[in-house]
Amino acid sequence: MSEKSKSERLSETITLLKKLPTAGVPETTYAYCRVKTLMSKWVKDGLPASETIDFVTHWGVLTLPVVEGKTPSLELKSK
């Protein structure tokens, strides 16, 4: 499988960041800013990443794949 292009990574980042406020994660929170920072880095360098983020009421595991056909995910789990 080929790697994702920068434009694919950017499009997926925009989509996920737009969904966070509708899921109850305001843009002003640490969790939102951390997701945005990690995804911005992923768009620029294209390296896979995974990190657990504290969303206060949940833990979120952000996974950023580089293989085409796999989308980034943010899995939230209750504390």
C-alpha positions as CSV (number, residue, x, y, z in Angstrom):
1,M,0.0,0.0,0.0
2,S,1.2,3.5,-0.7
3,E,1.6,6.3,1.8
4,K,-1.0,9.1,2.2
5,S,-0.2,12.3,0.5
6,K,0.1,15.6,2.4
7,S,-3.2,16.8,1.0
8,E,-5.0,13.6,2.2
9,R,-3.5,14.1,5.7
10,L,-4.6,17.7,5.7
11,S,-8.1,16.8,4.6
12,E,-8.5,14.2,7.3
13,T,-7.1,16.6,9.9
14,I,-9.6,19.2,9.0
15,T,-12.5,16.7,9.1
16,L,-11.5,15.4,12.6
17,L,-10.9,18.8,14.1
18,K,-14.3,20.0,12.9
19,K,-16.0,17.0,14.6
20,L,-14.4,17.5,18.0
21,P,-16.6,20.6,19.0
22,T,-19.7,18.7,18.0
23,A,-18.6,15.9,20.2
24,G,-18.3,18.2,23.2
25,V,-14.6,19.1,22.9
26,P,-14.4,22.9,22.7
27,E,-11.5,24.4,20.7
28,T,-10.2,26.2,23.8
29,T,-9.5,23.0,25.8
30,Y,-6.1,21.4,26.3
31,A,-7.3,18.2,24.6
32,Y,-8.4,20.0,21.4
33,C,-5.2,21.9,21.2
34,R,-3.1,18.7,21.8
35,V,-5.0,16.9,19.0
36,K,-4.5,19.9,16.7
37,T,-0.8,20.1,17.5
38,L,-0.2,16.3,16.9
39,M,-2.2,16.3,13.7
40,S,-0.4,19.4,12.3
41,K,2.9,17.7,12.9
42,W,1.5,14.6,11.2
43,V,0.4,16.7,8.1
44,K,3.9,18.1,7.9
45,D,6.1,15.1,8.5
46,G,3.9,12.2,7.5
47,L,5.1,9.9,10.3
48,P,2.7,7.6,12.0
49,A,1.8,8.5,15.6
50,S,-0.3,7.4,18.5
51,E,-0.9,9.2,21.8
52,T,-3.2,9.0,24.8
53,I,-4.7,12.3,25.6
54,D,-6.6,13.4,28.8
55,F,-10.0,14.8,27.8
56,V,-10.9,15.4,31.5
57,T,-13.9,13.0,31.5
58,H,-12.4,10.6,29.0
59,W,-9.1,9.3,27.8
60,G,-8.7,9.6,24.1
61,V,-6.3,7.6,22.0
62,L,-5.3,9.4,18.8
63,T,-3.9,7.2,16.0
64,L,-2.5,8.8,12.9
65,P,-1.7,6.2,10.2
66,V,0.4,6.9,7.1
67,V,-0.9,4.1,4.9
68,E,-3.4,5.0,2.2
69,G,-6.9,3.7,3.0
70,K,-6.5,4.0,6.8
71,T,-8.0,7.0,8.4
72,P,-7.0,8.8,11.6
73,S,-9.0,7.8,14.6
74,L,-9.7,9.2,18.0
75,E,-11.1,6.6,20.4
76,L,-12.6,7.9,23.6
77,K,-12.9,5.8,26.7
78,S,-14.5,6.7,30.0
79,K,-12.2,7.2,33.0
